[in-house]
């Protein structure tokens, strides 16, 4: 009996890492990321409406619109010919008066926040991006937390750019 129990435990212990690895998200799957977005938004007291699209080249895209009207997206990147994407780029591009946000401000935001990258796309457009690597898998809960941080950072940028209009 002890041998049988030992054999069972050894089999279970050897199999447990494989079971845990199967739970990892290894590529950009739009329905999964729509759920991640909704869960993350709920946790930061935000409401989002999501939809799935494809760019002209077939790249998958999940878009979200917050209750305040901010539109942002999660775009599959590092995609193979088979369509599996092992990277995700979160991005929001905001229109602001061209004299409102300076390169100096954006540089300071990048110094203050190692979490995401701020860019001036062109005069009058400021962007916030965050790249996630899925090559060897990410736990769904980690993706939710990462997305919560992105939404919170994005909302802070929305607040900052609101000053452009006051």
N, C-alpha and C positions, 0 to 999 in steps of 0.2 A: 504494500500500500504506500509506504514511504517513497519507494522508487517511482511509483506512478505519479504521486504528488510532485516529486522533484522533476520528473519529465514534463509534467503539465506546466509547472512554473517556469522551467527553462524555455519551453516552447513559447509560452506567453511573453516572457521577457524579451526573447529574441524577436518576436513578432511585433511588439509594442512600438518600436521606433518606426517600423514600416507603416503601421496604422497611423501614427502621428504625421508621417511625411505625406500620406495620402490626403490629409486634411489641408495641406498647404495649397495656396492659389499660385499656380505656376504660369498663367498667361492671362491676358486681358480678355475677360468674358463679360460683355456688356450687361447681361441680366444680373450677374453677381455684383458688378460695380454699381449698378443702380441701387441695389440693396445696401451696399456699403455707404453710398452717399446719403441715403435716407436715414440709416441708423446713426451716422455721424452727425447729420444735421439735427436730428432729434435730441441728441446728447448735448448740443450747444444751444438749445432752445431756438432753433431755426427751422423753417419749413421749406422744403424744396420740391419742385415739380421736375421730374426727370423724363428724358426721352432718349431713344437710341437712334443713331443715324450712321451713315457711312459717308466719308469724304469721297470726292470724285475718283480717287485712286483705290477706293475700297477699304481704306483704313477705318476701323471702327471708332466711333465717337459716342460718348454719353454726355449729354448736355443737361444742365440743371439751372433752374431759375429760382432764386430765393424769394421769400415773401416780400422783400424790399425791391425786387425787380432786377437784382444783379444776376447776369447770365455768365456761367462759367462751364468749363468742360473738362472731361478726362478723355485723352486721345491715346489709343494704342500706338506704341512705338516699337522699334526693333522687331518688325514683323517678318516672318518667313514667307516664302512663296505659298505655303499652305494656309496662310492667314493667321497663324498664331503669333500674337505679339507678346514679347516678354518684358516689355516696359510700358509705363503709363506716364504721360505728361499731364499734370493738372495745370490749367491756365485760365486766367481771366484777363481780359483787355478792357480797360476803361477809357472812355473819352473824357478829357478834361480841357479847359482852356489852355492853349499852347504856352502861355506865360505863367501858368500856375505851378507846375511841378518842374523843378530844375534837376539837372544832372547831379548837382551837389547833394540835393535831398535824396535822390535815388541811391547814390553812392553811400550816403550815411545809413539809409535803410538796410543796404546790403551788409554794411559793417555791423549793424545792430542785430541783424537776424541771419544766422547761418542756416536757418531752416529752409528758406525759399529764396528765389532770385527775383529781384525787382528790375524792370527794364523800361526804358523809354523806347517804344516801338518806332515812333515817329513823333514829330511835334503834335501835342494834343492827345497822345495815347500812352498810357502807362500800363504795364502788365506785371502780373505776379505769376510765377511758375514754380512748380515743384515736380521733380522727376522721381519716380519709384521704380526700382528694379525688381523684377519677378523671376529672374533666371532660375534660381534654385528654390523659389517658393517663398511666399509670405503668408503668415497666419492671418486669417480674416480679421481677428480682433486688432492686430497691429495695423492693418489697413484702415480700419474704422478710426483708430486713434490718430493715425497720420492724416486722415481726411478731416477729422475734427479740428486738428491744428491748422490745416489749410483753410478751412472755412472761417475759423476765428481770425487768422491772419488776414484773410481776404476782407472780412468785415471791418477790421481795423483800417485797412487801406480805403475802403468805402468811406469810413468816417473821416479819414485824413483828406480825401479828395473832396468831401462835402464842403470843406473850408474854402475851396476854390470858388464856390458860388455864394458865399456869405459876405 
